[in-house]
Amino acid sequence: IKHDIVQLARERVGPIVSLYPENVVFVDRLPKTRSGKILRKMMRSMVKIVHGNAESGSDTDPNVCPIAVPATIEDPAVMADIWHTIASICRK
């Protein structure tokens, strides 16, 4: 499925897409607000932190998310699950 996602992105957007199968991450649930909107900015912030730590050689603790829990999040446990998934994959 990861290869199909990358292929589809490259077909629709073009070869400028810097997406690779190892960069595709699946999670069980997405963080949402009480009204049902997906908290995309929060997920982007998580990826930026992990990516920045990887570039600088810093270690990322998968058990402690450095981002404050948004006041609008419906279930804070989702945030912890996503952080653990992203940080664990990037430690490999």
C-alpha positions in Angstrom: 0.0 0.0 0.0 2.9 2.4 0.8 4.3 2.0 -2.7 0.8 2.6 -4.2 0.5 5.8 -2.2 3.9 7.1 -3.4 3.1 6.2 -7.0 -0.3 7.9 -6.9 1.3 11.1 -5.4 3.9 11.2 -8.1 1.4 10.6 -10.8 -1.0 13.3 -9.6 1.5 15.9 -8.4 4.6 15.1 -10.4 8.2 14.0 -9.9 8.8 16.9 -7.5 7.1 14.8 -4.7 9.7 13.8 -2.2 7.7 10.9 -0.8 9.2 7.5 -0.3 7.6 4.3 1.0 9.6 4.4 4.2 8.2 7.9 4.9 4.6 6.7 4.8 3.2 6.0 8.3 -0.1 4.4 9.2 -1.8 5.1 12.5 -4.9 3.7 14.1 -6.6 7.0 14.8 -6.2 10.6 13.8 -6.3 13.5 16.3 -9.5 15.4 16.0 -11.2 18.4 17.6 -14.5 18.0 19.3 -16.2 19.1 16.1 -14.4 16.4 14.1 -11.7 18.4 12.3 -8.3 16.7 12.0 -5.4 18.4 13.8 -3.0 18.4 10.8 -0.8 21.2 12.2 -0.1 19.1 15.3 1.0 16.2 13.2 3.2 18.4 11.0 4.8 19.8 14.2 5.6 16.2 15.4 7.2 15.3 12.1 9.3 18.5 12.1 10.6 17.8 15.6 11.5 14.2 14.8 13.0 15.2 11.4 15.0 18.0 13.1 16.3 15.7 15.8 17.4 13.1 13.2 19.3 15.8 11.2 21.0 17.1 14.3 21.8 13.7 15.6 19.6 14.2 18.7 17.7 11.2 20.1 13.9 11.3 20.1 12.2 9.8 23.1 9.1 7.9 21.8 7.5 8.0 25.3 7.5 11.8 25.8 5.9 14.1 23.3 7.4 17.6 23.4 4.3 19.3 22.0 1.7 20.7 24.3 -1.7 19.0 24.2 -4.0 21.3 22.2 -7.0 22.5 24.2 -9.3 21.5 21.3 -8.3 17.9 21.0 -11.0 15.3 21.6 -8.9 12.5 22.9 -5.3 13.3 24.1 -4.4 9.6 24.0 -4.5 9.8 20.2 -1.7 12.4 20.3 0.5 10.1 22.5 -0.1 7.1 20.2 0.8 9.1 17.1 3.9 10.5 18.7 5.0 7.1 19.8 4.5 5.7 16.3 6.4 8.5 14.5 9.3 8.7 17.0 9.7 4.9 17.1 9.9 4.6 13.3 12.4 7.4 13.1 14.7 5.8 15.7 15.2 2.7 13.4 
